Amino acid sequence: MSSAILRCQRLTVRYGPTVAVEAVDLALTAGEMVALVGRNGAGKSTLLRALAGLTGHEGTVVRDPRACQHPRGEVRVAYVPQRATPRWDMPISVRRAVTAGRLPPGRRWRRAARTDGRVGGGALARLDLTELAARPVGALSGGQAQRLLLARALAQEPDVLLLDEPCDGLDVASVAALVGTLRQLADAGMAVCCAMHELRLARGACNRVIAIDRSVLADGPADQVLSPGGVAALFGLAGAA
């Protein structure tokens, strides 16, 4: 846990009398790509949002700048929601949507600074969206929209990237391209954690798998956690493997 860039201890999230996530302990380290798996309703989305600071919780979430590979003195966490979550009817361009991700909430109306434009342009280029920069966000295909969400997150220059079902609804080519980009980010030193329901993808792309059902059931190498006799069978997910 001491080398973790982000860790939580006894993290619990309640919605009224309902416990969505209970007493979760986990740690994310720089340079790893982690799959978060579990049945529908197991708490994957809630856990990611709590780690990102977007949902109130009990317990602690600690970001350790000593584990970063830069002298900034802080750990930046970016969260990529499910593609169905954002509004795609907003009359803004792809470029504006990406650069706005760098602005603090409540100030996204202001003009982007030169640095915001430069970093946002780099994120667009990395996700092969430069030629679509002037296109309205509502005109994007599913794969393009997912790349936009990832570019928006990368424009925040994060150390930790949390993604909620980033491959859901994408075709095979789009999934391969997206996973390849995430793998590159992890190899470059970012901590990447994705909620996934496709177990083959988790086994093939990720160093590590965390299986949850409100609390952590297993945490370890993908081939062990998702073995035929492993935790996947407990979820009734083995048939998807």
N, C-alpha and C positions, 0 to 999 in steps of 0.2 A: 504493500500500500504506500510505502514511503516514496517510490518513484512515480506514483500516479500523477498525471496532470489534472485529473478530475476524479473525485471519489465521493461516494455518499455512504452514510452510516445510519442505519435504522430509519431509512426514509419511508415515510408513510403518508399516503394521500387519502383523505376522506371527502366524500360528497354527501353531506348530511350523515345519515346513519350507515351509509354504504362505504366500505373500505375498498378502494380501487387498487391500491398498492400498499403492501404491509411489510415493514421492517426489512427493507432491501439494503444490503451492503454490496457495493461493487466499486471497482476502480478501472479507469481507462488510462492507458499509457500512450505516449507519443509513438507513432509509427505502426500502430496496429489497426486492423479493420475487424470490427466486432459485429456479429449478427445477434439481434435480439429476437427470439422466437417464442411463440406461445399461441394458444388458441385465441379465437376472437373473444374479446372481453377480458383477456388475461392481465391487462394493465400496461401493455407495451407503450401505447401513445401517451398515457398519463405519466409513466416513468420518464419518457424522453422530455416531455414538457416540464416536469419538475426539475430535471437535471439542467434544463435550459433557463430555469428561473421564471417560467411562464405560468406555473401553477403553485399555489400555496401548499405547504407540506409541513410535516413534523420531521424531526431528525435533522441531520446536517448534510450540506453539500459543500465541499471544499475544492477550490481551484488553487493549485499550487504552482506559482510562477517559477519556482526553482527547477521544475521539470521541463520548462520551455527551452527552445533552442535559440532564443533571441533575448535581447536585454530590455524588452519593453516593460517588464515588471508587472504584467498582468496576464491573465489567461482569458482569451476571447472565445466564446462559445456561440456558434451559429446553429440555428434550427431550421430544417427544411420540412414543412408540413406535407401532408398528403396533397396530391395535385388537385383533388376535389375541394380542398378547403378554401383557397383564396378566391376572390371574385375576379372573373376573367372578362367582365363587361366594363371595366374601368377604362376611360378614354385616355390611356397613356401608352407610350411607346415602350418597346423592349428595353431600350437604353435607359429611359427614365425609371422604369421599374427596378432595374439592376442598381443604378446609382443611388436611388432612394433608400436602398437597404443599408447604406452607410450613414444615413442621417438619424439622429435620435428620434424616438417616437414623439409626435406632437410638433416636430419641426421639419417634416418631410415635404412641406410646401415650399421651403426656401430653395434658392438656386444652389445647385451642386458646386462645390469648390473645385479648383483645378485638380487637386489631388484626388477628389472623389471621381472625377471624370476619367483620370488616368487609370486608377485602380479598377473602376467599373469597366473601362474598355479592355483591360487585361483579362478580366473575368469573362467578358463576352467572347474574346478571342479564344480563350482556353476551352470554352464550351462550343466553339464553332458557331457562334451566333452573330458575328460582326455584320454579316450581310443582311441580317434580319433586324438590326438595331432600330431602324425607323418604323418597323411594322407594329401595328397595334397588338397588344398582348392577346386580345380576343381572337386574333386571326391565326394563332399558332396551333399546330397539331399537338397531339398528346405528348410525343417525344420532345418536341421543341419546348413545350410548356414546362416539362420536367427539367430540361436543361436550363431554362430561364430561372427556375427556383433555385437550382444549384448555383448558377452564376451569381444570383443575388446574395446567396449565403457566402460565396467565396469573396465577394466584394467587401465583406466585413473583415477580411483577413483573419479568419479564425484559427485557433490552435486546436479546437475540438469541433467536430462537425457531427450533428445529430440529425438523422433522417428518418422520417416516418413513411414506411412502405414506398420507397422511391421508384421501384420498378413496377408498381401495380398498374395494370392496364396498358403497358407498353409492349410493342412488338419485339421479336427476338433481336433484331438488329439494334434497336434503341436500348434494350436491356444490356446487350454486350458492350455498347459504347459507354453507357453510364457507369457500369460496373468497372470497366477499364479505367475511367477517369477517377473513380473513387479509390481504386487500387493504387493508382499513381500518387494520389494525394497522401495516402497512408505511407507509401514507400518514401515519400519526401519528408515524412516526420509528423504529419497531422494524425490526431486520434479521431477515427471515424467509427461511428456506431449507427447501425441501420436496423430498424424494425423490418423484419422480413417474414413472409408466410411461405415462400418457395424454398423448401429445404435443400434441394439440389443446388440452388444458387448459393445458399449460405455455406454449404459444404465446400463448394468449388472456389468461392471468392474470399472467404473470411479466414483469418488466423484463429478466431476464437468465437464460440457461441455461448450466449447466456440464455438459458431457458427459464421462463417465468410463468407462474400462474398466481398472480398477486405478489407472491414472494419468489425468491430465486430457488429454482429446483436443481439447476446444474449450471456450472460455469467452467469451461475448459476448452481444449482443442476441438475443432469442429468434427473431426472424424470420430472422436470419442463420445461427445454429447449427442451426436446425430447417428450413432451406430444403430443397427437394426434392433438391438436390445436396449437402447438407451432411452433418454427422456422423451424423444419424439413419440414413442409408443404410448407413453403415459398421457399425452395430449390427444391421442387418437389421430395423430398427424403422420404416422408412419406410412400410410398409404400414399401420401403425397411425395414421399422420398424417392 
